[in-house]
Amino acid sequence: MISVAYPIIEKRERQLIKEVLDSRMVASGKYVAEFEQSFAKYSGAKFGIANANGTTSLHTALLMCGIKPGDKVVTTPFSFIATANSILFCGAKPVFADIDPETYNIDPVELEKILKKEKNVKAVLIVHLYGLSCDMDAILKLKKKYKFKLIEDACQAHGAGFKKKKAGSFGEASAFSFYATKNMMTGEGGITLTNDAKMDKYGRQVINHGREGHSSHTVLGYNYRMTNIAAAIGIAQLEKLEGWIKKRIANASVYNEAFADLDFIKTPIVPKNCRHVFHQYTIRIKPSEREKFMKYLADKGVGSGIYYNCVMYNQPYYKKLGYKAGLCPQAEQAAKEVVSLPVHPMLSKEDIKTVINAVRSYKLS
Ligand SMILES: *Cc1c(COP(=O)(O)O)cnc(C)c1O
């Protein structure tokens, strides 16, 4: 089966892990600091705080922005549950703004409607979904007008860009995940980026029990630290990330061309000014066909996935909190139609042909 995700582990990863194990500095250590600096530099941010996973990165980013109980944070409904959960961790209230059905990202027009209606929105948490940057011109314009803190969930968008800047460098803080299936990985891992020295200092306390200096605990903190082992993998992966991204982009464009004449699926678009890094290559198909289509692909040896089949506010826990279905119709429709195909850099020419032939030979019921 050609899988949707494939964690790449090569000689360099093994070599650096061995160095860490041999040094016995398996918890914190110098690889963490090195990884923080190189990832922050790559992404165009001043500071990077490596931590346990993308979820802790989001929580840390929100705390660094001063999100407190009772605050309102606007976000997209169409993302991994960790996005909205991180708002709940702060005791704050997620408010959902619908997506643009073309890009799957938060729609700036819908965002402004919410900002006009809801008083005292403290922050906006955007998600660069599937590796495609949000419309940053529109969002930064709204930020100026409505004066909210901007936080980026860039967990799927390592190396993605808008105009000359990289995803994760636009807001007060941003969060990345290095989970096994992301475009680069450390097993579990994450990083929070910021350009603000004070926020960086506080973020470092958040991930380390609120510690200041040697043994003084001056704020509430957690153990969200990244291990030296994970950081060693991250260093090796970051060296290869650009090459992998280029392969993902090339694979996606081969698909887009091969599927251009098919009218039963809708292929992904790349808006002007955006660098889409194709964490997922996501197409749409009629809801009544999706299950059959995926089963057909599987029979031909092609794996596929659904990201995500339920908007976050329709999850049982969010329903208990009082959120009602129908809030964001575009996101709910996307959740019924999306299917992601394998696009990762380890696909062979043969694999790509297999995927194309499988999709092209599908017959609608
Ligand atoms: C993966 C992901 C997360 C969470 O990251 P973990 O490392 O799994 O905690 C958050 N948001 C989005 C959009 C993600 O894709």
The ligand as an SDF file (V2000), in Angstrom:
LIG
                    3D

 15 15  0  0  0  0  0  0  0  0999 V2000
   -0.2400   18.1060   14.1100 C   0  0  0  0  0  0  0  0  0  0  0  0
   -1.0380   19.3280   14.3860 C   0  0  0  0  0  0  0  0  0  0  0  0
   -1.1620   19.8590   15.6730 C   0  0  0  0  0  0  0  0  0  0  0  0
   -0.6750   19.1800   16.9120 C   0  0  0  0  0  0  0  0  0  0  0  0
    0.6030   18.7710   16.8900 O   0  0  0  0  0  0  0  0  0  0  0  0
    1.0720   17.5130   17.8230 P   0  0  0  0  0  0  0  0  0  0  0  0
    2.5430   17.5230   17.6350 O   0  0  0  0  0  0  0  0  0  0  0  0
    0.4080   16.2990   17.2930 O   0  0  0  0  0  0  0  0  0  0  0  0
    0.6690   17.8430   19.2160 O   0  0  0  0  0  0  0  0  0  0  0  0
   -1.8460   21.0500   15.8230 C   0  0  0  0  0  0  0  0  0  0  0  0
   -2.4110   21.6820   14.7680 N   0  0  0  0  0  0  0  0  0  0  0  0
   -2.3380   21.1850   13.5290 C   0  0  0  0  0  0  0  0  0  0  0  0
   -2.9670   21.9440   12.4070 C   0  0  0  0  0  0  0  0  0  0  0  0
   -1.6650   19.9840   13.2990 C   0  0  0  0  0  0  0  0  0  0  0  0
   -1.6240   19.4850   12.0570 O   0  0  0  0  0  0  0  0  0  0  0  0
  1  2  1  0
  2  3  1  0
  2 14  2  0
  3  4  1  0
  3 10  2  0
  4  5  1  0
  5  6  1  0
  6  7  2  0
  6  8  1  0
  6  9  1  0
 10 11  1  0
 11 12  2  0
 12 13  1  0
 12 14  1  0
 14 15  1  0
M  END
$$$$
